Amino acid sequence: MKACASAPGKTILTGEHFVVYGEPALVVAIDRRVTVKVTERRDETLRVASDLGIIGVFEGNSFKAEGCRTDSRSFLEPVRIAAEAVMDRVGIKRGLDVEVRSTIPVAVGLGSSSATSVATVASVGKILGADLSQGNIADLSLAAEKFVHINPSGVDPAISTYGGAILYKRGEGIKRLQSIPNLPLVIGNTGLSRNTGRLVQFVGERRERLPSVVDPLIGLAGTLTRKAVEALLEGDLEKFGELMDVNHGFLVSIGVSNEALDRLVYAAKRAGALGAKLTGAGGGGCIVALCTLETQAQVAEAIQGAGGTPIMAEKVETGVQVWTEN
Amino acid sequence: MKACASAPGKTILTGEHFVVYGEPALVVAIDRRVTVKVTERRDETLRVASDLGIIGVFEGNSFKAEGCRTDSRSFLEPVRIAAEAVMDRVGIKRGLDVEVRSTIPVAVGLGSSSATSVATVASVGKILGADLSQGNIADLSLAAEKFVHINPSGVDPAISTYGGAILYKRGEGIKRLQSIPNLPLVIGNTGLSRNTGRLVQFVGERRERLPSVVDPLIGLAGTLTRKAVEALLEGDLEKFGELMDVNHGFLVSIGVSNEALDRLVYAAKRAGALGAKLTGAGGGGCIVALCTLETQAQVAEAIQGAGGTPIMAEKVETGVQVWTEN
């Protein structure tokens, strides 16, 4: 038997960075998923094979890469951590073959690592016969997240587990939002790598240098996210888009945008997007543009024309899914 | 005898747009000037010749262009209004030859029209033997400004008259700032024309749509300008530059920047500018970058490389100057 699970990636619609200082962020699951399929092995090893061609075998504390990539272990380690977290929880140890397939670009802030953790936890739980709740899956996935991110908020495992839309506030945790309308999005990938930790640190330093300006801006970003949620619940996508535009300016103010991101933002806006902003840490990575079904294709084209890689996406309500195959 | 006067242009360092809603703006005179030279004619006409090749003769209510430009009259009309304002004030009517020379690019927000009005008022006052105070000159110049801008704040004639640095607040008027350090600037002209009225209107409409976000942002922009003035008075140009960067993000948030402006801003920052932002109405026109004497040349080069026209500038304390030539 093969135990399978899939989990969606995510994009942050408003509030990134400001969330570090206690303001809410609005996150939605997108229709890009990681699928993990697990079968039991006859030995005690854990073999992980990703469709990126990264393959390796964990045996106790040792790791052996199959293939020539030197970063295989750090790439596959979160899968091992997630799998072992489940085995520890359930109290069963098994050798496993884990096969990972993804339609989420990696390392651009779209929640690829969390979706991998969540789908691994769910599929490993299934093969071991454990009946894990969504809450269990999100909690166990957080362990693997801690390997990837120093201080993960927990919002990424949560959105990959539950799907839909989530309002996250540090200290208060997640609030699932219901009745959010369909959101046709285009994500634009700059292709530039980014250093989330360094950007978070830069914002912290700017805040220390200019507290009387940056602190009120942080508070205002919280107001913006609350207004954005109101607009969504009213189905007012035009207002929501305009608030995304304003939010992008806030991110420019704290110094985390750059020319490549802004170029994609302007291209998306010119092509008719209702709103466009960088999403995630900034300094590279992606923008997200809110479109209508009519403008989505032309916004994607404009992003391509401006040197980005467009990813058509929409919010999905389906979080982690588990099934078996023979 | 030839009566001569020159007056400087200006650039807004912080607070544009937000000034419309009662927050302060910080404006400095720059070392680009308009020079006006006036001689008496034997007839009753007013002949105005600009070094842009725009020449025309006013006689009563009629106007005759010399040359082929069809916009001569609207271009030269402010000179006539300024000259007539002085003649009305002094109670003397003369035919005049007015010669206008400028090193300020026109219609990009650098105060070319105000500098022209101020230098015209001062030189016409001189030829008529009137002893106009700086306050008189600024007031009389405002009349001509009303021809160019629908609702001029009076800050442009003031800065062209007094020079130096001015904090302007609607309803409270101008406050001249003393002891401001030298400010090596590079202005970057996008070469794109802009429509100030339309941009001001756009901001007003965004404010009406999103009052709970835009109103606090306006207030925060006022805080920013006050902090920027503090930084200048402390001689802390690094802090001042960082506040310019933050201010640029605010202008992005209210929707008045564009890709050409942002490109010049990023180019200036990459080349070592302490801060860079759009200046004036936005939507075209110019950026202003604060540099050190060491980085000024490389910032200018970077702006050129990014498709802009760089203008090296610095704050000047000298406002309107009047003299005679034989």
HADDOCK unambig.tbl for C-alpha pairs under 7 A between the chains (distance, minus, plus):
assign (segid A and resid 213 and name CA) (segid B and resid 220 and name CA) 6.73 0.50 0.50
assign (segid A and resid 213 and name CA) (segid B and resid 223 and name CA) 6.85 0.50 0.50
assign (segid A and resid 213 and name CA) (segid B and resid 224 and name CA) 6.10 0.50 0.50
assign (segid A and resid 220 and name CA) (segid B and resid 213 and name CA) 6.73 0.50 0.50
assign (segid A and resid 223 and name CA) (segid B and resid 213 and name CA) 6.86 0.50 0.50
assign (segid A and resid 224 and name CA) (segid B and resid 213 and name CA) 6.10 0.50 0.50
assign (segid A and resid 245 and name CA) (segid B and resid 253 and name CA) 6.46 0.50 0.50
assign (segid A and resid 246 and name CA) (segid B and resid 253 and name CA) 4.10 0.50 0.50
assign (segid A and resid 246 and name CA) (segid B and resid 254 and name CA) 6.49 0.50 0.50
assign (segid A and resid 247 and name CA) (segid B and resid 253 and name CA) 6.77 0.50 0.50
assign (segid A and resid 248 and name CA) (segid B and resid 253 and name CA) 6.73 0.50 0.50
assign (segid A and resid 249 and name CA) (segid B and resid 249 and name CA) 4.64 0.50 0.50
assign (segid A and resid 249 and name CA) (segid B and resid 250 and name CA) 5.88 0.50 0.50
assign (segid A and resid 249 and name CA) (segid B and resid 252 and name CA) 4.75 0.50 0.50
assign (segid A and resid 249 and name CA) (segid B and resid 253 and name CA) 4.06 0.50 0.50
assign (segid A and resid 250 and name CA) (segid B and resid 249 and name CA) 5.88 0.50 0.50
assign (segid A and resid 250 and name CA) (segid B and resid 250 and name CA) 6.58 0.50 0.50
assign (segid A and resid 250 and name CA) (segid B and resid 253 and name CA) 6.47 0.50 0.50
assign (segid A and resid 252 and name CA) (segid B and resid 249 and name CA) 4.75 0.50 0.50
assign (segid A and resid 253 and name CA) (segid B and resid 245 and name CA) 6.46 0.50 0.50
assign (segid A and resid 253 and name CA) (segid B and resid 246 and name CA) 4.11 0.50 0.50
assign (segid A and resid 253 and name CA) (segid B and resid 247 and name CA) 6.78 0.50 0.50
assign (segid A and resid 253 and name CA) (segid B and resid 248 and name CA) 6.73 0.50 0.50
assign (segid A and resid 253 and name CA) (segid B and resid 249 and name CA) 4.05 0.50 0.50
assign (segid A and resid 253 and name CA) (segid B and resid 250 and name CA) 6.47 0.50 0.50
assign (segid A and resid 254 and name CA) (segid B and resid 246 and name CA) 6.50 0.50 0.50
assign (segid A and resid 259 and name CA) (segid B and resid 263 and name CA) 6.70 0.50 0.50
assign (segid A and resid 259 and name CA) (segid B and resid 266 and name CA) 6.53 0.50 0.50
assign (segid A and resid 263 and name CA) (segid B and resid 259 and name CA) 6.69 0.50 0.50
assign (segid A and resid 266 and name CA) (segid B and resid 259 and name CA) 6.52 0.50 0.50
